[in-house]
């Protein structure tokens, strides 16, 4: 390892350890490398940052963020929760299962794990506390369920991965559907088992006809993911156009059907969308410089040689990569991990014959697990903040939920057809 590369990685690690924002850590360490290594004029750093976000596909990020927030404020999310309550609310651990099912459905609207956590948690955590569920259990379940928004379409993580690796976002969205359902089912099974052990009962059985009424009320909300994913699948939209269609549908549904939107709320959503998009694009821009430097230092080739020296088996290599991502996910943000490692991983995937679409789904699930693993655990942190408890209070209940997610990840490693069959990948 050269001195300049050691300086790059060392300065980045130091900045992360002192809790600098990840975009600042990426940008400062990259600028320091360029200054010391004399690789190119400092102006190139700014040029690479601009080039990193100069992508039509990335327009999908603010549009999907805005669509998700419009659907929350417009009344779509409460109707999803009401439908889930009628479906599974009467079962053992009913409210916990309602929360997981609602997160799964709302994740197909928002594309963001943190947005999923906050939207559903705000509605259900107080009710669960009143019913006697320990806040630690509720927040652990909410954090893991909310992270389904990282996996199910229109996942922003998958959009960034597809853009960074030039992989079909439509195929990624299709490939994520069954894994998302498996994850949701696994989390509900854990919630049921823990609730049964502690005697946490469900709510009242829905009155005759109530399920039908709630389904009809939620039908416009349920139709949104059909428009987005179906439109991409059948070639009606590109992912970016689908995001625009999602915004238009959310405005029409929230404003005219549910009448939950007004000018004040819409302007506030525009402001929040701009703030969230700015922070995401700052990370992408800084990471593009960092990745360019790694490529110049031939880090992808070195990493490929190291793993090939350990094993020639594609499954073992895949497990090694998953283990690395799992460790990184405990203290780094998902988008930063993708943008730093995608250029490194792509040559490995090609050499082992691993399909990038398949790997992208595994990566999204792995990052969803990391989003609930301390010390960072951004989805778990958001859940605990929403519930008003320290993260440590949720640790007692966290492991079974994470275990279910890891089990699904291993299942997909062993049976790749679960992903590639629907996605049409090789």
C-alpha positions in Angstrom: 0.0 0.0 0.0 1.4 3.4 -1.0 1.7 6.2 1.5 -0.9 8.3 -0.4 -3.5 5.5 -0.3 -2.8 4.9 3.4 -3.3 8.6 4.0 -6.6 8.5 2.1 -8.0 5.6 4.1 -6.5 6.7 7.4 -7.8 10.2 7.2 -11.2 8.9 6.2 -11.3 6.4 9.1 -10.2 9.1 11.5 -13.0 11.5 10.4 -15.6 8.8 10.6 -14.4 7.9 14.1 -14.7 11.5 15.3 -18.3 11.5 14.0 -17.8 13.8 11.0 -20.6 13.7 8.5 -19.9 10.9 6.0 -19.9 13.4 3.0 -17.4 15.6 4.8 -15.2 12.6 5.6 -15.2 11.5 2.0 -14.6 14.9 0.6 -11.8 16.0 3.0 -9.9 12.8 2.7 -10.1 12.9 -1.1 -8.9 16.5 -1.2 -6.0 15.7 1.1 -5.0 12.8 -1.1 -5.1 14.9 -4.2 -3.0 17.6 -2.5 -0.4 15.2 -1.3 -0.2 12.8 -4.3 -0.3 15.5 -6.9 -2.6 13.2 -8.9 -4.4 16.1 -10.6 -5.1 19.8 -10.0 -7.4 20.4 -7.1 -10.1 21.7 -9.5 -10.6 18.1 -10.6 -12.1 17.3 -7.2 -14.9 19.8 -7.9 -15.3 18.5 -11.5 -15.6 14.9 -10.3 -18.2 15.9 -7.7 -20.3 17.6 -10.3 -19.9 14.6 -12.7 -20.9 12.2 -10.0 -24.4 13.7 -9.7 -24.8 14.6 -13.3 -27.2 11.7 -14.0 -30.8 11.7 -15.2 -31.5 8.5 -13.2 -30.7 10.3 -9.9 -33.7 12.6 -10.5 -35.7 9.6 -9.2 -34.4 10.2 -5.7 -36.1 13.6 -4.9 -39.2 12.5 -6.8 -39.6 9.3 -4.8 -38.8 11.1 -1.6 -41.5 13.7 -2.4 -44.0 11.0 -3.4 -43.5 9.2 -0.1 -44.0 12.4 2.0 -47.0 13.4 0.0 -48.6 10.0 0.6 -48.0 10.4 4.4 -49.4 13.9 4.6 -52.2 13.1 2.1 -53.7 10.3 4.2 -52.5 7.2 2.4 -50.3 5.9 5.2 -53.1 5.9 7.9 -55.4 3.9 5.6 -52.7 1.4 5.0 -52.3 1.0 8.8 -56.1 0.6 9.2 -56.2 -2.1 6.5 -53.3 -4.0 8.1 -55.1 -3.8 11.5 -58.2 -5.4 10.0 -56.1 -8.1 8.4 -53.7 -9.2 11.2 -54.5 -7.0 14.2 -56.5 -9.6 16.0 -53.7 -12.2 16.0 -51.3 -12.8 18.9 -49.0 -9.8 19.0 -51.5 -8.1 16.7 -50.2 -4.5 16.8 -46.6 -5.6 16.2 -47.7 -7.5 13.2 -49.8 -4.6 12.0 -46.7 -2.4 12.3 -44.5 -4.8 10.3 -47.2 -5.3 7.6 -47.7 -1.5 7.4 -44.0 -0.9 7.1 -43.8 -3.4 4.2 -46.7 -1.7 2.4 -45.6 1.8 3.0 -42.0 0.9 2.1 -43.4 0.3 -1.4 -44.4 4.0 -1.5 -41.6 5.8 0.3 -38.4 4.1 -0.8 -36.7 5.1 2.4 -36.2 3.1 5.6 -36.0 6.2 7.9 -39.2 7.7 6.3 -40.9 4.3 6.8 -39.9 4.2 10.5 -41.0 7.7 11.3 -44.3 7.6 9.4 -45.5 4.2 10.8 -43.9 4.6 14.2 -45.5 8.0 14.9 -48.9 6.3 14.4 -48.4 2.9 16.1 -45.8 3.3 18.9 -48.1 5.2 21.3 -50.9 2.6 20.7 -48.5 -0.3 21.4 -47.4 1.3 24.6 -51.0 1.6 25.7 -51.5 -2.1 25.0 -48.6 -3.1 27.2 -45.9 -3.8 24.6 -42.4 -3.0 26.1 -41.0 0.1 24.2 -37.8 -1.8 23.6 -39.6 -4.6 21.7 -41.7 -2.1 19.8 -38.7 -0.1 18.7 -36.7 -3.1 17.7 -39.5 -4.4 15.6 -40.1 -1.0 14.1 -36.5 -0.4 13.2 -36.2 -3.8 11.4 -39.6 -3.5 9.7 -38.8 0.1 8.6 -35.6 -1.0 6.9 -37.8 -3.0 4.5 -38.0 0.3 2.7 -34.3 -0.2 1.8 -35.2 -3.4 0.0 -38.7 -3.2 -1.6 -39.2 -1.0 -4.7 -38.9 1.9 -5.1 -35.9 1.6 -2.8 -33.6 4.6 -3.0 -30.7 2.3 -2.2 -31.4 0.2 -5.2 -31.7 3.4 -7.4 -28.2 4.5 -6.2 -26.8 1.0 -6.7 -28.2 0.8 -10.2 -26.9 4.2 -11.1 -23.4 3.4 -9.7 -23.1 0.1 -11.4 -25.1 0.8 -14.6 -27.5 -2.0 -13.7 -31.1 -2.1 -14.7 -33.2 -0.4 -12.0 -36.3 -2.1 -13.4 -34.8 -5.5 -12.9 -33.6 -4.6 -9.4 -37.1 -3.5 -8.4 -38.6 -6.7 -9.7 -35.9 -8.9 -8.1 -36.6 -7.2 -4.7 -40.3 -8.1 -4.5 -40.1 -11.7 -3.2 -37.1 -11.1 -0.9 -39.1 -8.1 0.6 -42.0 -10.4 1.2 -39.8 -13.0 2.8 -38.2 -10.5 5.1 -41.6 -9.2 6.1 -42.9 -12.7 6.8 -39.8 -13.5 8.8 -40.2 -10.4 11.0 -43.9 -11.2 11.6 -43.0 -14.7 12.6 -40.5 -13.5 15.2 -43.0 -10.9 16.5 -45.7 -13.6 16.8 -43.3 -16.0 18.6 -42.1 -13.3 21.1 -45.7 -12.1 21.7 -46.9 -15.6 22.2 -44.2 -16.2 24.8 -45.1 -13.1 26.8 -48.8 -13.3 26.3 -49.2 -10.1 24.3 -52.6 -10.5 22.7 -54.0 -8.9 19.6 -56.8 -6.4 19.3 -60.5 -6.8 18.7 -61.7 -8.9 15.7 -62.8 -6.6 12.9 -66.6 -6.4 12.5 -68.2 -8.2 9.5 -67.7 -6.1 6.4 -65.1 -3.9 8.1 -62.2 -5.5 6.2 -63.9 -4.8 2.9 -64.6 -1.2 3.8 -61.0 -0.6 4.9 -59.7 -2.3 1.7 -61.8 0.0 -0.4 -60.6 3.0 1.6 -57.0 1.9 1.1 -57.3 0.9 -2.5 -56.0 4.2 -3.9 -52.9 3.9 -1.7 -52.4 0.2 -2.7 -52.6 1.1 -6.3 -49.5 3.4 -6.1 -46.9 0.7 -6.1 -48.7 -1.1 -8.9 -48.4 2.1 -11.0 -44.7 2.5 -10.2 -43.4 -1.1 -10.4 -45.9 -2.2 -13.1 -45.1 0.8 -15.2 -41.4 0.0 -15.1 -42.0 -3.7 -15.7 -44.1 -3.3 -18.8 -41.9 -0.5 -20.3 -44.4 2.3 -19.8 -42.0 4.3 -17.6 -38.3 4.6 -17.0 -37.6 4.6 -13.2 -37.3 8.4 -13.2 -40.5 8.8 -15.1 -42.2 6.3 -12.7 -41.1 8.5 -9.8 -42.7 11.6 -11.5 -45.8 9.6 -12.1 -45.7 8.6 -8.4 -45.6 12.3 -7.4 -48.5 13.2 -9.7 -50.6 10.3 -8.3 -49.8 11.2 -4.7 -50.9 14.8 -5.4 -54.1 13.7 -7.0 -54.9 11.0 -4.4 -53.9 13.0 -1.3 -55.4 16.3 -2.6 -58.6 15.2 -4.3 -59.5 11.7 -3.0 -58.4 11.8 0.7 -58.3 15.6 0.9 -55.3 15.6 3.2 -53.1 18.0 1.3 -53.3 21.8 1.2 -50.9 24.5 0.0 -49.1 24.8 3.3 -48.4 21.1 3.7 -47.3 20.9 0.0 -44.8 23.7 0.4 -43.4 22.2 3.6 -43.0 18.9 1.7 -41.1 20.6 -1.1 -38.7 22.2 1.5 -38.1 18.9 3.3 -37.6 17.1 -0.1 -35.0 19.7 -1.1 -33.1 19.3 2.3 -33.1 15.5 2.1 -32.1 15.4 -1.5 -29.2 17.9 -0.9 -27.8 15.7 1.9 -28.0 12.5 -0.3 -26.5 14.1 -3.4 -23.7 15.6 -1.3 -22.7 12.1 -0.2 -23.0 10.8 -3.8 -20.8 13.7 -5.1 -18.1 13.2 -2.4 -18.1 9.5 -2.9 -17.6 9.8 -6.6 -14.2 11.5 -6.0 -13.3 8.9 -3.4 -14.2 6.1 -5.8 -12.2 7.7 -8.6 -9.1 7.8 -6.4 -9.6 4.1 -5.4 -9.8 3.2 -9.1 -6.6 5.2 -9.8 -4.8 3.4 -7.0 -6.0 0.0 -8.5 -7.8 -1.0 -5.3 -10.4 -3.0 -7.2 -7.7 -5.2 -8.8 -5.9 -5.6 -5.5 -9.1 -6.6 -3.7 -10.0 -9.0 -6.5 -6.6 -10.7 -6.2 -6.9 -11.0 -2.4 -10.3 -12.7 -2.6 -9.3 -14.9 -5.5 -6.3 -15.9 -3.4 -8.6 -17.1 -0.6 -11.2 -19.0 -2.7 -12.2 -19.8 -6.3 -15.8 -20.7 -5.2 -18.4 -18.0 -6.1 -20.6 -18.8 -3.1 -17.8 -18.5 -0.6 -16.6 -15.3 -2.3 -20.2 -13.9 -2.1 -20.3 -14.8 1.6 -17.0 -13.0 2.2 -18.3 -9.9 0.5 -21.5 -10.0 2.5 -19.5 -10.3 5.7 -17.5 -7.2 4.8 -20.6 -5.2 4.0 -22.3 -6.4 7.2 -19.3 -5.0 9.3 -19.2 -1.7 7.4 -22.9 -1.3 7.7 -22.6 -1.1 11.5 -20.9 2.3 11.3 -21.4 3.7 7.8 -24.4 4.9 5.8 -25.9 2.7 3.1 -25.4 5.1 0.2 -21.8 5.8 1.1 -21.0 2.0 1.3 -22.6 1.4 -2.2 -20.7 4.3 -3.8 -17.4 3.4 -2.3 -17.5 -0.3 -2.8 -19.5 -0.7 -6.1 -16.5 0.1 -8.3 -14.4 -2.4 -6.2 -17.0 -5.2 -6.3 -18.0 -5.1 -10.0 -14.8 -6.7 -11.3 -15.1 -9.5 -8.7 -18.7 -10.1 -9.7 -17.8 -10.5 -13.3 -14.8 -12.8 -12.5 -17.0 -15.1 -10.4 -20.0 -14.9 -12.8 -22.3 -13.3 -10.2 -25.1 -11.3 -11.7 -25.0 -7.6 -10.6 -28.8 -7.5 -10.2 -28.7 -10.5 -7.9 -25.9 -9.0 -5.9 -27.7 -5.7 -5.6 -30.6 -7.3 -3.9 -28.3 -9.2 -1.4 -26.5 -5.9 -0.8 -29.7 -4.0 -0.1 -30.8 -6.7 2.5 -27.3 -6.6 4.1 -27.5 -2.8 4.4 -31.0 -3.2 5.9 -29.5 -5.4 8.6 -26.6 -2.9 9.1 -29.2 -0.1 9.5 -30.3 -1.8 12.7 -26.9 -2.8 14.1 -25.1 -0.6 16.6 -23.2 1.6 16.9 -24.8 3.5 14.0 -27.9 1.6 13.2 -29.7 4.5 11.6 -33.1 2.9 11.3 -33.0 1.5 14.8 -31.8 5.0 16.0 -34.8 6.6 14.3 -37.2 4.1 15.8 -35.8 4.7 19.3 -35.9 8.4 18.9 -39.5 8.2 17.7 -40.3 6.0 20.7 -38.4 8.2 23.1 -36.1 5.5 24.5 -32.3 4.9 24.5 -31.1 2.5 21.8 -29.7 0.1 24.5 -33.3 -0.5 25.7 -34.1 -2.3 22.4 -31.0 -4.6 22.3 -32.7 -7.3 24.4 -35.3 -7.9 21.6 -33.2 -7.0 18.6 -31.3 -10.2 18.0 -34.2 -12.4 17.0 -35.4 -9.9 14.4 -31.9 -9.5 13.0 -31.6 -13.3 13.0 -34.6 -13.6 10.8 -33.2 -11.1 8.3 -29.8 -12.9 8.2 -31.7 -16.2 7.6 -33.4 -14.7 4.6 -30.1 -13.4 3.3 -28.5 -16.9 3.6 -31.5 -18.4 1.9 -31.1 -16.1 -1.1 -27.3 -16.9 -1.2 -28.1 -20.6 -1.4 -31.1 -20.2 -3.8 -30.4 -17.3 -6.2 -33.3 -18.3 -8.4 -35.6 -16.7 -5.8 -34.2 -13.3 -7.0 -33.2 -13.9 -10.6 -36.4 -15.7 -11.6 -38.7 -12.7 -11.4 -36.0 -10.2 -12.2 -35.1 -11.9 -15.5 -31.4 -11.7 -14.5 -28.9 -14.3 -15.5 
